Amino acid sequence: MAQEAIILSDTQRVVVTQAIRGVCSYRGWELLAQNVRTNHVHAVIAADAKPERIMNSLKSWSTRRLREAGLVAADARVWSRHGSTVYLFAPEKVAEKINYVLHRQ
């Protein structure tokens, strides 16, 4: 890595949480669950978009909001290059992931 990993403070976590809500609202995606941790984010989102696009939007919006708030440097790399994306087709799998994100972290 070119820089130390970023550990999100409570304030940064609030900004990321709000950014995720904002991008979902703006794009018409349904945010079913989210959990912003100190070193990663989990989100369950119902959307007519590929998971990779959703993840990239969440990262972009979150980074922009962190920079606007002066909580990370303009050149800071906040997120890793990729992340885990999963398609959930069955309602029971969606419920399982929501439970995991909200209660089993």
C-alpha positions in Angstrom: 0.0 0.0 0.0 1.2 3.5 -0.8 -0.2 4.8 2.5 -1.3 3.6 5.9 -4.8 2.1 6.1 -7.4 4.6 7.2 -9.4 3.8 10.4 -12.6 5.7 10.3 -13.4 7.8 13.4 -16.9 8.1 14.8 -17.3 11.4 12.9 -16.1 9.9 9.7 -18.4 7.0 10.1 -21.4 9.3 10.5 -20.4 11.1 7.3 -20.1 7.9 5.4 -23.4 6.7 6.7 -25.1 9.9 5.5 -23.3 9.7 2.2 -24.6 6.2 1.6 -28.2 7.3 2.4 -27.8 10.2 0.1 -26.5 8.3 -2.9 -29.3 5.7 -2.4 -31.9 8.4 -2.3 -30.5 10.2 -5.3 -30.3 7.1 -7.4 -33.6 5.6 -6.3 -32.0 2.6 -4.6 -33.6 1.0 -1.6 -31.2 0.9 1.3 -32.2 -2.2 3.3 -29.3 -2.2 5.8 -25.9 -0.6 6.4 -23.2 -0.8 8.9 -20.2 1.5 8.7 -17.3 0.0 10.6 -14.0 1.5 11.4 -12.3 -0.2 8.5 -15.0 -1.3 6.1 -18.7 -1.0 5.2 -21.5 -3.4 4.8 -24.6 -2.4 2.9 -27.6 -4.3 1.5 -29.2 -2.4 -1.3 -32.1 -3.2 -3.7 -31.4 -1.6 -7.0 -31.6 -2.0 -10.7 -27.9 -1.7 -11.1 -24.9 -4.0 -10.9 -23.3 -4.4 -7.5 -20.0 -3.1 -8.8 -21.6 0.1 -9.9 -23.4 0.5 -6.5 -20.1 -0.1 -4.6 -18.2 2.4 -6.7 -21.0 5.0 -6.2 -21.0 4.4 -2.4 -17.2 4.8 -2.3 -17.2 7.9 -4.6 -19.9 9.7 -2.7 -18.4 8.8 0.7 -15.0 10.0 -0.3 -16.3 13.2 -1.6 -18.3 13.9 1.5 -15.3 13.1 3.8 -13.1 15.5 1.8 -15.8 18.2 1.8 -16.0 17.9 5.6 -12.2 18.2 5.9 -12.0 14.7 7.4 -9.5 13.2 4.9 -6.8 14.8 2.8 -7.6 15.7 -0.8 -5.2 13.0 -2.0 -6.1 10.4 0.6 -7.0 7.0 -0.8 -9.9 6.0 1.5 -11.0 2.6 0.1 -9.3 -0.4 -1.3 -9.4 -1.0 -5.0 -12.3 -3.4 -5.0 -14.6 -5.0 -2.5 -17.0 -7.9 -2.1 -20.2 -7.7 -4.1 -22.9 -10.3 -4.0 -26.1 -10.7 -5.9 -29.0 -11.7 -3.7 -32.0 -13.2 -5.6 -34.0 -15.1 -2.9 -35.9 -13.2 -0.3 -34.6 -15.5 2.5 -31.0 -14.6 1.4 -31.8 -10.9 1.5 -33.2 -11.3 5.0 -30.2 -13.3 6.0 -27.8 -10.6 4.9 -29.8 -7.8 6.5 -29.7 -9.7 9.8 -25.9 -10.2 9.4 -25.3 -6.5 8.6 -27.5 -5.2 11.4 -26.9 -7.7 14.2 -23.9 -10.0 13.6 -21.0 -7.6 13.2 
